[in-house]
Amino acid sequence: MVRAMHLVRTASALVLLLTLVGCSSEDPRLPTNLYEEARKLNLEGRSLEARAMMKQLMERYPDSEAAQQAKRDLYLIEAFVNRDLADRQKQVRAAMKRVTDALIRYRGKKGEYPLSLGGLVPDYLDQVPETPWGHPFLYRAYVARPIEDLPTKRGPARQRFNTKLDGYYLACLGTDLQPGGEGLAADTLIKDGAPWGESAFPPVPQPQPVR
């Protein structure tokens, strides 16, 4: 029900923005309506949407009284958004640390990482982990060295096909569930328990065993 109300509110906001941009006449009520809609969004805790709407208002009607009020409010909204961003990023790091710690314990007992995060439940985690906003973490376990050369004293070199899942990728793709992005949409990537600073993981070594 709450999600449905949010969707209705977002739809209303989009309609108002389209009206604002496409209106051919200067309706004096539009700046005030837009400001009130942005203020409601902010009170509902949807500060990112409120910020975007107020910036649109300031750009479209810079001399209006509503735009001046939005400018004053924007300072507080920016501070709140930055604080909320820092809190969410802290929550993401803490959640991912719980997952990586559980993966370490799992491998210590089983000798390899689980095929999915569901394998950590219930012995290592109470439930399948999610991001602070309810999205799943992306997880891929893999064999780091599928084919291993074995030293021999005589004769041709021998090779062994490894099957143990001794590597993994763990990713939080932010609130948009898309690669890239900034702020709350930014990605957090972990490779084998350590932060991964590149924008994407390297390819999984091939050929991987069929499990």
C-alpha positions in Angstrom: 0.0 0.0 0.0 2.8 2.4 0.9 4.6 1.6 -2.3 1.4 2.2 -4.3 1.0 5.6 -2.7 4.6 6.4 -3.6 4.0 5.4 -7.2 0.9 7.6 -7.3 2.8 10.5 -5.8 5.7 10.0 -8.3 3.2 9.9 -11.2 1.6 13.1 -10.0 5.0 14.7 -9.8 5.9 13.7 -13.3 2.6 15.0 -14.6 3.2 18.3 -12.9 6.8 18.5 -14.4 5.5 17.7 -17.9 2.8 20.4 -17.5 5.5 22.8 -16.3 7.8 22.2 -19.3 5.1 21.9 -21.9 2.8 24.7 -20.9 2.6 27.5 -23.5 1.1 30.1 -21.1 2.5 31.4 -17.9 0.1 30.1 -15.4 1.0 31.8 -12.1 -0.1 28.8 -10.1 2.5 26.5 -11.6 5.6 27.6 -9.5 3.6 27.4 -6.3 2.1 24.0 -7.2 5.5 22.6 -8.1 7.1 23.9 -4.8 4.3 22.4 -2.8 4.7 19.0 -4.5 8.5 19.1 -3.9 7.9 20.0 -0.2 5.5 17.1 0.2 8.1 14.7 -1.3 10.7 16.0 1.1 8.4 15.5 4.1 7.9 11.9 2.9 11.6 11.3 3.0 12.0 11.4 -0.8 14.6 14.1 -0.7 16.3 13.2 -4.0 13.1 13.7 -5.9 12.3 16.9 -4.0 15.7 18.3 -4.8 15.3 17.6 -8.5 11.9 19.2 -8.6 13.1 22.3 -6.8 16.0 22.7 -9.1 13.6 22.4 -12.0 11.5 25.1 -10.4 14.4 27.4 -9.9 15.6 27.0 -13.5 12.1 27.5 -15.0 10.9 30.3 -12.8 13.9 31.9 -11.2 12.2 35.2 -10.3 9.1 33.6 -8.7 8.5 33.7 -4.9 8.2 29.9 -5.0 11.7 29.6 -6.6 13.2 31.8 -3.9 11.6 29.7 -1.2 12.9 26.6 -3.0 16.4 28.1 -3.1 16.3 28.5 0.7 14.9 25.0 1.3 17.5 23.5 -1.0 20.3 24.2 1.4 18.7 22.1 4.0 17.7 19.4 1.5 21.3 19.2 0.2 22.6 18.7 3.7 20.0 16.0 4.4 20.7 14.2 1.2 24.5 14.2 1.9 23.9 12.9 5.4 21.5 10.3 4.1 24.0 9.3 1.4 26.8 8.8 4.0 24.5 6.8 6.2 23.3 4.5 3.4 26.9 4.0 2.2 27.9 3.0 5.7 24.9 0.6 5.8 26.0 -1.0 2.5 29.6 -1.4 3.7 28.4 -3.0 6.9 26.0 -5.4 5.1 28.7 -6.5 2.6 31.1 -7.1 5.5 28.6 -9.4 7.1 28.4 -11.3 3.8 32.1 -11.5 3.3 32.7 -12.7 6.9 30.1 -15.4 6.4 31.7 -16.4 3.1 35.1 -16.7 4.9 33.6 -19.0 7.6 31.8 -21.1 4.9 34.9 -21.6 2.9 36.9 -22.4 6.1 34.5 -25.3 6.8 33.5 -26.4 3.3 36.8 -25.8 1.5 35.1 -23.6 -1.2 32.6 -20.7 -1.5 28.8 -21.5 -1.9 27.3 -21.5 -5.3 24.8 -18.9 -4.2 24.3 -16.6 -1.1 21.4 -18.8 -0.2 23.9 -21.4 0.8 24.9 -19.2 3.8 21.5 -19.6 5.4 20.9 -20.6 8.1 24.3 -21.7 9.4 26.2 -18.5 8.6 23.4 -15.9 8.1 19.8 -15.7 9.3 18.5 -14.9 5.9 19.6 -14.2 2.3 21.3 -10.9 2.5 19.9 -7.8 0.8 21.0 -4.2 0.4 19.6 -1.6 2.9 16.9 -0.7 0.3 15.8 -4.3 -0.2 17.6 -5.2 -3.4 19.5 -8.4 -3.8 23.3 -8.4 -3.8 24.8 -9.8 -7.0 27.1 -12.8 -6.3 29.1 -15.0 -8.6 31.3 -17.8 -7.3 33.9 -19.2 -9.7 37.0 -21.3 -10.0 40.0 -19.0 -10.1 42.3 -21.5 -11.9 40.1 -24.0 -13.8 43.1 -25.8 -15.3 46.3 -26.2 -13.2 49.7 -27.5 -14.3 51.1 -30.2 -12.2 54.9 -30.5 -12.0 56.4 -33.9 -13.1 60.0 -35.2 -12.8 59.8 -36.9 -16.2 57.6 -36.9 -19.2 55.1 -34.3 -20.5 53.5 -31.9 -18.1 50.2 -33.0 -16.5 47.2 -30.8 -16.0 44.4 -31.0 -13.5 40.9 -29.6 -13.8 39.9 -27.8 -10.7 36.3 -27.8 -9.5 36.4 -25.9 -6.2 34.8 -22.5 -6.1 37.8 -20.5 -4.7 36.9 -17.0 -5.9 33.8 -14.8 -5.9 32.4 -11.4 -7.0 30.0 -9.6 -4.8 28.3 -6.4 -5.9 25.8 -3.8 -4.8 24.6 -1.9 -7.9 23.0 0.9 -5.9 19.4 2.0 -5.8 19.0 1.8 -9.6 20.3 -1.8 -9.9 22.3 -0.6 -13.0 26.0 -0.5 -13.5 27.6 2.8 -12.8 25.9 5.8 -11.3 26.5 8.3 -8.6 25.3 8.9 -5.1 22.9 6.2 -3.9 23.1 4.7 -7.4 26.9 4.1 -7.2 28.2 0.6 -7.3 30.2 -1.1 -4.5 32.2 -4.1 -5.8 34.1 -6.7 -3.9 36.4 -9.4 -5.3 37.4 -12.3 -3.0 36.7 -10.3 0.1 38.6 -7.1 -1.0 37.2 -3.9 -2.4 37.5 -3.7 -6.2 38.3 -0.3 -7.5 37.6 -0.7 -11.2 34.2 0.0 -12.8 33.6 -3.6 -13.7 34.9 -7.1 -12.7 37.4 -8.9 -14.9 36.0 -11.8 -16.9 35.6 -15.1 -15.1 38.4 -17.5 -16.1 37.3 -20.2 -18.6 36.4 -23.0 -18.8 34.4 -23.2 -15.6 33.2 -26.6 -14.4 29.6 -27.5 -14.8 28.0 -27.9 -11.3 
